[in-house]
Amino acid sequence: MYRITDAICTDHRNLEAYYDRIADAQDSDEQTRYQNQFTWELARHVVGEELVLDPALEAQLPDGDTGEDRQQQHTIKEKLAVFQNLSCSDPRFIPTLTILMEDLSAHIHIKETRDLVKLEGAITAEESQRLARSFDRTKFFAPTRAHPGLPDRPYVTAAALIAAPLDRLQDLFQRWPEDGLTPIPDLE
């Protein structure tokens, strides 16, 4: 049974692995490829949480106010927007990634130890499966770059749908890890 917790936690583990690959990379090509992968995955993940997980938390939990979490997501998007545009030769590259990952780690901890536990306790197994499918589908249509300037609720869906095709066009010209998850064909 594939639950919303599984979908979210799988992304979290992937993001942590991509961070490690960037931090431990032996050359700039590998860093750039995993920078693209990390950006691609995190941008889509945040939009998926905004459009699927946050509304579920607000609807299902008595204390489901996600205002603080939305602010944390916005901060992550702002930091990702800076990181995604840095060259790995820039002296700010690793420090920016480190700061971004610190914020993301705090976010991951809260999601996994508080929010998802409460949500899973408040919904049926079928609803959890439905949310997982919705989360995965949403990521398919989500932007693949951070756009912190796009409006938040209630227009995030329309804004994301406008930004996503432009991001995907840009993705065609990026370098990707050999073992990455991106649906981008190898153009080299």
LINGI-V761519 format. One record per backbone hydrogen bond with DSSP energy under -1.0 kcal/mol. CO is the residue of the C=O (numbers start at 0). NH is the residue of the N-H. Records with the same first field share a line. If there is no record, write none. Layout:
# LINGI-V761519
CO->NH, NH
This chain:
# LINGI-V761519
2->6
3->7
4->8
5->9
6->10
7->11
8->12
9->13
10->14
11->15
12->16
13->17
14->18
15->19
16->20
17->21
18->22
19->23
26->30
27->31
28->32
29->33
30->34
31->35
32->36
33->37
34->38
35->39
36->40
37->41
38->42
39->43
40->44
41->45
42->46
43->47
44->48
45->49
46->50
47->51
48->53
51->55
52->56
53->57
54->58
55->59
56->60
60->63
65->69
66->70
67->71
68->72
69->73
70->74
71->75
72->76
73->77
74->78
75->79
76->80
77->81
78->82
79->83
82->85
86->89
89->92
91->95
92->96
93->97
94->98
95->99
96->100
97->101
98->102
99->103
100->104
101->105
102->106
103->107
104->108
105->109
106->110
107->111
108->112
109->113, 114
110->115
113->117
114->118
115->119
116->120
118->121, 122
123->127
124->128
125->129
126->130
127->131
128->132
129->133
130->134
131->135
132->136
133->137
134->138
135->139
146->149
151->154
154->158
155->159
156->160
157->161
158->162
159->163
162->166
163->167
164->168
165->169
166->170
167->171
169->172
170->173
176->179
